[in-house]
Amino acid sequence: MGLSMTSCQPQSTSETREELAHALCLRLLTARSRTRSELAAQLAKRGYSDEVAATVLNRLAAVGLIDDADFAEQWVRSRRQRAGKGKRALAAELRTKGVDDEVIAAALDGIDAGAERLRAEELVEQKLRCERLEGDDDVKVMRRLIGMLARRGYSQSMAVTVVNEGLAAERERRRV
């Protein structure tokens, strides 16, 4: 009595590559949300063909695991709250993540000038509470605070205004 062996059809190489690419993307998405561009770059870096990458990324987008608009909205909300970033800095960060300009504009649309200024005032107020204000020479303090706001993406005119007002308010608070 001979052993009966069933032969399995081997998977084609492209199907195997697609499954490996899919598994890689899922691992990357488990760590944190990523843009389509970030995932495509990771796939290219690991030698996956453009066709395999497009197939896998389309599959992930179809089930909602890749959504650049949602990513951009979450990024803006998180970075504004935690890092106090202004519109310019947020737009630059999203561009480096490969988000389209239209998607960036839509994500930043919810931030009006008043909200951005309020966040800048909060940042300056926090920093001034820890700042030593000696004498009447505020130039060094102003430079540091304006630089801090500029690095976070606030316009220079807004930074100067907010810092001047914040410094005056802090001096008044300390006098009382």
Order of alpha helices (4+ residues) and beta strands (2+ residues): alpha-alpha-alpha-alpha-alpha-alpha-alpha-alpha-alpha
